[in-house]
Amino acid sequence: MDDGQAAVNALEQLGLTEYEARCFVALTRLPHGTAKEIGQVADIPRSRVYETMERLQDRGLVEFQEGEPRTFQSVSLDTALRTLRKEYDSYFETVEQTLSRMEPVYKETQQAVWAISDHEQVTERVLDLVGDATDELLLLVFEETVLDEAVLSALSEADERGVTVHVGTDVEAIRERVETAGFDAHVFATPLVEWFGNMTETPRIGRLLMADRGPVLTSAVHDEELPGVPNETAAWSDGIDHGFATFAERVLSYELERNVTGSFGD
């Protein structure tokens, strides 16, 4: 795929129609152009160029000069990017405002365990739990592939908020990444952590997270289906009112108090 087609595809993802994207890309290749010239470069019917250029003008992406024939030129690349970014951001603002008005003021807590079947979605849920933490985080990590840079950044932000961060691992590469990430975290290894880490069967545990002695998440790593892409699934609960969450919270809290903080029995 050449740069032109890649740009057309990207502009379509940002909301432009195919003809709008092709005309705009054609104009970036020309200092200016008539409808005939634009149609030839964009490979669209000349009869469709004028209406397409009017829509691009309404979006603030092209300018024109009256004459016989009318001449068009694209705005500068910086201006086009600012315009598209502003328009895209406005969509997010609209979605946020409308969905917030639709969301019930009170949502009943569901006593349930939720399943996640994709690595990126697991990471998004981890980021949510870390971002909502106000007191303490316990993260056990056994696979370096699931320790995303975004998670390290979220842990750093939690540390800045005053949240105590504990990270358990028996993988030296993970320990080094956490210890050099620039935030205050207590990195530890205990017999339980080593036991989990020595598991080689598939699926094997990828990471466990407990936030504020409440919400818990447990992930499993499976054999990769695509090279270099972690194949991770998870289960999580946003409270300890369910058997899975209660068990996980008790085990992790025991591990934390008995072998990490030394507060067991206080």
N, C-alpha and C positions, 0 to 999 in steps of 0.2 A: 504494500500500500504506500503510495507516494504521499508527500507532505500535504498536497492539496486535498486529496480525498480524506486524509486523516483529519484535517482541519474542518472539512465539511461535516464529517461524522460527529466531531466534537461540538460544533455549533448546533447541530440538530439535537444533541443531548441537552443543550442549553435552552432549547425551546424554539429555535428557528425552523422554518419549514425547509424542505430540501432545496427548493428554488431560491429561497432567501439565503441559505448558506452558500449555495453555489455562486450566486451573484456577488455576494460579499467577498468570497475568496477570489473570484475573478477580478474584482476591482482592486484588491490588494496587489494584484500582479500588474495592474495598469496604473499609470499616473492619473488618468481619467479616461472615460470612455462613453461612447454613445450606446444607445440601446442595441444597435446592430453589433457593435464590437463586444459588448458585454455578453450578448446572446451567443456569439461565436466562441468566446473563451469559456463561458459557463456551460455551453452545449445545451441550451434551452431555447424554445421558440421565442423569436423576437416579440411576438404578440403578448407573451407573458412577462417580458422584462419590465415594462412600464409599471404594471400593477405591483410587481415584486419590489421594484425600487421605491415606490410610494410607501409600502409597508416598512421597508428598511429605513426610509427617511423618518417615518413616524416613530421608529424605535431609536432614532438618534444615531444611526450608524452610517448614513450616507448624506452627502450634500449634492446639490445640483445647480447648474447654471443654465438659465433660459437662453434659448437660441434655436437656430434651425440647423441641425437637430439639437435637442436638449443634451447636455453633457453632464455626466455624473462622476463623482469621486467619493472614495471612502474616507471617513474621518481617520485620524491618526490611530495607530494601533493602541497607544495608551488610552486614548479617549474611548475606543471601542471596548477595551477590557474593563474600564471603569463603568461604562454603561451596562455591559452585560452582568458584571458582578453586582451592581446596584439592583438590577432587575431580578437577578437570581436571589439575592438576599431578601428582597421584598416578598418573594414567594414563601420563604421560610417564616418571615414575620406574619404573613397572612395565615399560614398553617398553624403557627403557634397560637395566635390570637383566637382563631375560630375554634380550634380544638380545645383550648383552655376554657372557652365559654361553654362548650358542649360537655366537658368533663364534669361528673357529679362532684359536688363539694365534699361529700363523704363517700368513701369507698369501703365497703366491708372487707376486712382482712380475710383472705382465702386461706384455709388450712390445706395447703397443697404443696406438692413438689413439682417444679416446672422443669421440663426437659429442653435442652438446647442441642442442636445437631450440627453445628457449624463452628469452626474455630473462630472466625471473626465475630460471630454472635456471642461466643463464650467470652471473648475479650471485652466486648461491649458491656456485658453484664458485670464482669469483674470491675471495669472502670466505673460503672454506676455504683456498685457496692463500696468501692474504695472512696469514691467522691462523696458518698453520703455519710461516711464514717466520721464520728465526732470524738471518739475516745481511744480506740485500740483496734489494730489490725494484726491478724495472724495469717501469714501466707506461707504455705509449704509448696515448694516447686521442685519437681523431679525431672523435668524435661526442659532443656534450654530453649528448644524451639517454641515453647509457649510463653516464654518470658519476653513479651513485646516491649519495645521502647516506650510505647504509650502507657503501659502499666508502670514502668519505672518512673515516668514523668508524673503519673497520678499518685504514686507513693511519695514522691518528692513533695508534691503539693499538699498531701495529707500531713506530712512531717511539718511543713510550714504552718499548717493550721493547728499544730500542737498535738496531733494524733500520734500515739506511740506505735511504732512499726516493728513487728517481729517477722523475720523471714527465716524459714527452716529449709535447709537443703544439704545434701551430701555430695553435690556436684560442684567441683572446684570452680569451673567456668562460671556457674551461676553465682557462687559466692563472690568471685572477683568482680562480676558486673554490678552486683548490688553494692559492694563495698566501695566501688569507684564511681558510683552514680551521683555522688554529691549530696546525699541526704543522710540523716541520722537513723540508721536501722540496726537493730540487734540481730545479727546473723548467727544461726546456731545449727548444730546437728546433734540429734539424740538417737538412742537406740530405735525408737519408733520411726523417726525420719529415715534412718539407715535401712530399716526393714522395708519400708515403702520403696525406697530408692533401689533396693536390690531386686525388686520384682522385674522379671524379664518377659513374662507371658504377655500376650496381646489379647485384649486391651490391658494397659497398665495405667496406673494413676499418673496424671499429668500435673495437676495443682489442686490444692485445697485452700479455701479462703474462709475466714470467719471475721466478721466485722462487728465490733461492739458487743461481743458475746451473744449475737443474735443471728442475723442472716448468714447463711453458710452456702458455699458452692463447692462441689466436688467434680473434677473433670477426669475423663479417661482419654488416653491417646491410643489410637489404632494405627495399623500399618498405613503408610501413605498411599493414597490413590493417585496423587499427582506429585512428581518429584519436587521436593523443597516446600511443599504446602502441607502444614500440619493437619492431620486428620483427628480432630478433637471433638468430643461430645461432653455434655455436662448435665448435672441436675443441681437445682438450687431452690432454696426456700427463703422467704423474706422474714421469717420468724421462727421461733422454736416451739411452735404449737403443733408440730407434726412429728411423727415418729422418726423419720429420717433426720430432720433438723435437730431434734432433741438428742438423738444418739451422736450425731456429728459434733454438736456443740459440747456435749459432755466429754467426749474423747479429746477434742482439741483443747478445751479448757483445762482438763486434767494434765495434758501434756505441757501446756503453757505454765501452769502453776507448779507442777511437780519438778519439771526439768529445766525450765527457762527462767521464770521470775522468782522461783523459790518461795512463793506465797502459799503453797499447799498447806492446809491445816491452820492458817492464821485466823 
